[in-house]
Amino acid sequence: MSSAASLHIIQSSEAEARLREAERWLTARANRGALVVSASRGAADDLARRVAMSRGATAGLHRFSFAQLAARLAAPVLAAQGIAPATLIGSEAVAARATFDARQASRLEEPNQEGLAYFGTVAGTPGFPRALARTLHDLAMAGVEAPALRELPLGGSDLARLLEAFDEQFAAASAIGRAALFTAAREGAAAVARLPLLLLDVPLESAVEFALARQLIAAAPDTLITVRHARRPNRDARSIRRFGPCGAATVTFCRAPASRARAARRCPALLGAR
């Protein structure tokens, strides 16, 4: 990054305040184009329309949800390797196969054992593959690998074994899960370099998502990030610190009007969390 001023973070509990700052920032850069990334494609489109209405016309505003952008950046990288991303149903099928293989292997190695030591009593139930697929997805998104699980008590050893079998099944099918998709997207981040970057209320909840966001910020000449105030202040500070490797950031707090802030504290259910 060229300078510390190239990264700004706008933090506010007011959605309108965040949108106002994002619109001002994007309008000033509309002549040279920008990459607009939001939690949903619709939110990015709405902001681009607001800018277009204020200017009369715009061009070069590339809009994506964060997941869409990851898929777009990863596509050429995966195509070059002959790999395809797996669907949710595909992940559940792979989880079911990995569970079956682990149970069968355990029976062959230890005929007197039921199979998986900790999950043996539930591994054959219909809902187990779906629960396992979700658990392994969360572990992969957090960057947790099998060796780290093996030393854990209770189901750690079983999870490590299932995660290894899960990865082996994906490799055999030339497919990858969501976490590997975000990792591949980092390799393709150069495709959007030199474009100003706006991350509009993007919920970054995992290590691999933060890693991709940092890669995009590092490639962009100018970045604005809007974030909501969390209910716990320490969570806000922790989230902002995770952008530390991108360079020093200027953080601006947009406060709600006093009357509305008091009303929100008294009756949050009526106003809604924004």
C-alpha positions as CSV (number, residue, x, y, z in Angstrom):
1,M,0.0,0.0,0.0
2,S,1.2,3.4,-0.8
3,S,0.4,5.2,2.4
4,A,-1.5,4.9,5.6
5,A,-4.1,7.3,4.3
6,S,-5.1,4.8,1.6
7,L,-7.1,2.7,4.1
8,H,-10.1,4.3,5.9
9,I,-12.6,2.5,8.2
10,I,-16.0,4.1,8.9
11,Q,-17.7,2.6,11.9
12,S,-21.3,3.5,12.9
13,S,-24.4,1.9,14.3
14,E,-26.4,4.0,11.8
15,A,-26.8,2.4,8.4
16,E,-27.6,5.7,6.8
17,A,-24.4,7.2,8.1
18,R,-22.4,4.4,6.7
19,L,-24.1,4.7,3.3
20,R,-23.7,8.4,3.3
21,E,-19.9,8.1,3.8
22,A,-19.7,5.3,1.3
23,E,-21.6,7.3,-1.3
24,R,-19.4,10.3,-0.8
25,W,-16.3,8.2,-1.2
26,L,-17.5,6.4,-4.3
27,T,-18.8,9.5,-6.0
28,A,-15.3,11.1,-5.7
29,R,-13.8,8.0,-7.5
30,A,-16.5,7.2,-10.0
31,N,-14.6,8.7,-12.9
32,R,-11.8,6.1,-12.7
33,G,-14.0,3.1,-11.6
34,A,-14.1,1.2,-8.4
35,L,-14.7,-2.3,-6.9
36,V,-17.8,-2.3,-4.7
37,V,-18.1,-5.3,-2.5
38,S,-21.0,-5.8,-0.1
39,A,-22.7,-8.5,1.9
40,S,-25.1,-8.9,-1.0
41,R,-25.0,-8.0,-4.7
42,G,-28.3,-6.1,-4.3
43,A,-26.7,-3.7,-1.6
44,A,-23.8,-3.0,-4.0
45,D,-26.2,-2.3,-6.8
46,D,-28.3,0.0,-4.7
47,L,-25.3,2.1,-3.8
48,A,-24.1,2.3,-7.4
49,R,-27.6,3.5,-8.4
50,R,-27.4,6.2,-5.8
51,V,-24.1,7.4,-7.1
52,A,-25.4,7.2,-10.7
53,M,-28.5,9.3,-9.9
54,S,-26.4,12.0,-8.2
55,R,-23.9,12.2,-11.2
56,G,-26.3,11.5,-14.0
57,A,-24.3,8.5,-15.2
58,T,-21.5,6.3,-14.1
59,A,-19.3,3.5,-15.7
60,G,-16.8,1.1,-14.3
61,L,-18.4,0.4,-10.9
62,H,-17.9,-3.3,-10.5
63,R,-20.3,-4.7,-8.0
64,F,-20.2,-8.1,-6.2
65,S,-21.1,-9.8,-3.0
66,F,-18.0,-11.0,-1.2
67,A,-18.8,-14.6,-2.1
68,Q,-19.4,-13.7,-5.7
69,L,-16.1,-11.9,-5.9
70,A,-14.2,-14.8,-4.4
71,A,-15.8,-17.2,-6.9
72,R,-15.0,-14.8,-9.8
73,L,-11.3,-14.4,-8.8
74,A,-10.9,-18.1,-8.1
75,A,-12.4,-19.3,-11.3
76,P,-9.4,-18.9,-13.6
77,V,-7.0,-20.3,-10.9
78,L,-9.1,-23.4,-10.4
79,A,-9.7,-23.9,-14.2
80,A,-6.0,-23.9,-14.7
81,Q,-5.7,-26.7,-12.2
82,G,-8.7,-28.7,-13.4
83,I,-10.5,-28.2,-10.1
84,A,-14.2,-27.3,-9.6
85,P,-15.8,-25.9,-6.4
86,A,-18.2,-28.3,-4.7
87,T,-21.8,-27.5,-3.8
88,L,-23.3,-27.8,-0.3
89,I,-25.0,-31.0,-1.3
90,G,-21.8,-32.3,-2.7
91,S,-20.0,-31.5,0.5
92,E,-22.6,-33.5,2.5
93,A,-22.2,-36.4,0.1
94,V,-18.4,-36.3,0.6
95,A,-18.9,-36.1,4.4
96,A,-21.2,-39.2,4.2
97,R,-18.5,-41.1,2.2
98,A,-15.7,-40.0,4.5
99,T,-17.8,-41.2,7.5
100,F,-18.5,-44.6,5.9
101,D,-14.8,-45.1,5.0
102,A,-13.7,-44.2,8.5
103,R,-16.1,-46.6,10.1
104,Q,-15.2,-49.4,7.8
105,A,-11.4,-48.8,8.2
106,S,-11.9,-48.8,12.0
107,R,-13.8,-52.1,11.9
108,L,-11.0,-53.7,9.9
109,E,-8.3,-52.5,12.1
110,E,-10.1,-53.2,15.4
111,P,-12.8,-55.8,14.9
112,N,-14.1,-55.5,18.4
113,Q,-14.6,-51.7,18.1
114,E,-17.7,-50.1,16.8
115,G,-15.8,-47.7,14.5
116,L,-15.2,-44.1,15.3
117,A,-14.5,-43.9,19.0
118,Y,-16.4,-40.8,20.0
119,F,-18.9,-40.4,17.2
120,G,-19.5,-44.2,16.7
121,T,-23.0,-44.2,18.2
122,V,-24.3,-41.3,16.0
123,A,-22.2,-41.6,12.9
124,G,-24.8,-43.8,11.2
125,T,-27.7,-41.5,11.8
126,P,-29.2,-39.6,8.8
127,G,-28.3,-36.1,10.1
128,F,-24.7,-36.9,10.8
129,P,-23.2,-36.2,7.3
130,R,-24.9,-32.7,7.2
131,A,-23.7,-31.8,10.7
132,L,-20.2,-33.1,9.9
133,A,-20.0,-31.2,6.6
134,R,-20.9,-28.0,8.4
135,T,-18.4,-28.6,11.2
136,L,-15.6,-29.4,8.8
137,H,-16.5,-26.3,6.8
138,D,-16.2,-24.1,9.9
139,L,-12.9,-25.7,10.8
140,A,-11.5,-25.1,7.3
141,M,-12.7,-21.5,7.2
142,A,-10.9,-20.9,10.5
143,G,-7.7,-22.5,9.1
144,V,-7.7,-25.4,11.5
145,E,-6.0,-28.5,10.2
146,A,-6.2,-32.2,11.2
147,P,-3.0,-32.2,13.4
148,A,-4.4,-29.5,15.6
149,L,-7.5,-31.5,16.2
150,R,-5.8,-34.8,16.9
151,E,-4.5,-33.6,20.3
152,L,-7.9,-32.4,21.5
153,P,-10.0,-34.4,24.0
154,L,-13.3,-36.2,23.4
155,G,-14.0,-36.1,19.6
156,G,-10.8,-34.4,18.5
157,S,-9.2,-37.6,17.2
158,D,-12.3,-38.6,15.3
159,L,-12.6,-35.1,13.8
160,A,-9.0,-35.2,12.6
161,R,-9.6,-38.6,11.0
162,L,-12.8,-37.4,9.3
163,L,-11.2,-34.2,8.1
164,E,-8.3,-36.1,6.5
165,A,-10.8,-38.5,4.8
166,F,-12.9,-35.5,3.7
167,D,-9.9,-33.8,2.1
168,E,-8.8,-37.0,0.4
169,Q,-12.3,-37.5,-1.1
170,F,-12.2,-33.9,-2.5
171,A,-8.8,-34.4,-3.9
172,A,-9.8,-37.6,-5.6
173,A,-12.8,-35.8,-7.2
174,S,-10.7,-32.8,-8.2
175,A,-13.0,-30.6,-6.2
176,I,-12.6,-28.1,-3.3
177,G,-14.8,-26.7,-0.6
178,R,-15.7,-23.1,0.2
179,A,-12.5,-22.4,2.3
180,A,-10.2,-23.5,-0.5
181,L,-12.2,-21.3,-2.9
182,F,-11.4,-18.3,-0.8
183,T,-7.7,-19.3,-0.7
184,A,-7.7,-19.7,-4.5
185,A,-9.3,-16.3,-4.8
186,R,-6.3,-14.7,-3.1
187,E,-4.1,-16.0,-6.0
188,G,-6.4,-14.2,-8.5
189,A,-6.6,-10.9,-6.6
190,A,-4.2,-9.2,-9.0
191,A,-7.1,-9.2,-11.5
192,V,-8.7,-6.3,-9.6
193,A,-5.5,-4.5,-8.6
194,R,-5.4,-0.7,-9.2
195,L,-9.1,-0.3,-8.6
196,P,-10.3,1.6,-5.5
197,L,-12.0,-0.8,-3.2
198,L,-15.1,-0.3,-1.1
199,L,-16.0,-3.0,1.4
200,L,-19.6,-2.1,2.4
201,D,-20.7,-3.8,5.6
202,V,-19.1,-7.1,4.5
203,P,-19.4,-9.6,7.4
204,L,-15.9,-11.1,7.7
205,E,-16.3,-14.0,10.1
206,S,-13.4,-16.4,9.4
207,A,-9.7,-16.4,9.0
208,V,-9.8,-17.2,5.3
209,E,-12.3,-14.4,4.6
210,F,-10.0,-11.9,6.5
211,A,-7.0,-13.2,4.5
212,L,-8.8,-12.5,1.2
213,A,-9.9,-9.1,2.4
214,R,-6.3,-8.2,3.4
215,Q,-5.1,-9.4,0.0
216,L,-7.6,-7.2,-1.8
217,I,-6.8,-4.2,0.4
218,A,-3.1,-4.7,-0.3
219,A,-3.7,-4.7,-4.1
220,A,-6.0,-1.6,-4.0
221,P,-4.6,2.0,-4.2
222,D,-7.4,3.3,-2.0
223,T,-9.8,1.4,0.3
224,L,-12.9,2.3,2.4
225,I,-14.4,-0.2,4.8
226,T,-17.7,0.4,6.5
227,V,-18.5,-1.6,9.6
228,R,-21.3,-1.7,12.1
229,H,-20.8,-1.2,15.8
230,A,-20.9,-4.6,17.5
231,R,-22.7,-5.0,20.8
232,R,-19.4,-5.7,22.5
233,P,-16.8,-2.9,22.0
234,N,-13.9,-5.4,22.4
235,R,-15.2,-7.2,19.3
236,D,-15.0,-4.0,17.3
237,A,-11.4,-3.4,18.3
238,R,-10.5,-7.0,17.6
239,S,-12.0,-6.8,14.1
240,I,-10.2,-3.6,13.2
241,R,-6.9,-4.9,14.5
242,R,-7.2,-7.8,12.1
243,F,-6.6,-5.4,9.3
244,G,-3.3,-4.4,10.9
245,P,-1.1,-6.2,8.3
246,C,-2.6,-3.9,5.6
247,G,-1.0,-0.9,7.2
248,A,-2.1,1.9,9.5
249,A,-5.8,2.7,9.1
250,T,-7.7,5.9,9.7
251,V,-10.8,5.0,11.7
252,T,-13.8,7.4,11.7
253,F,-16.7,6.9,14.1
254,C,-20.0,8.2,12.9
255,R,-22.3,8.8,15.9
256,A,-26.1,8.7,15.8
257,P,-28.0,11.8,16.8
258,A,-28.5,12.0,20.5
259,S,-32.3,11.8,20.4
260,R,-32.2,8.7,18.2
261,A,-29.4,7.1,20.3
262,R,-31.5,7.5,23.4
263,A,-34.6,6.1,21.7
264,A,-32.6,3.1,20.5
265,R,-31.4,2.3,24.0
266,R,-35.0,2.7,25.4
267,C,-36.8,0.7,22.7
268,P,-34.5,-1.1,20.3
269,A,-37.2,-3.4,19.1
270,L,-39.2,-0.5,17.5
271,L,-36.2,1.1,15.8
272,G,-34.5,-2.2,14.9
273,A,-30.7,-2.9,14.9
274,R,-29.1,-1.0,12.0
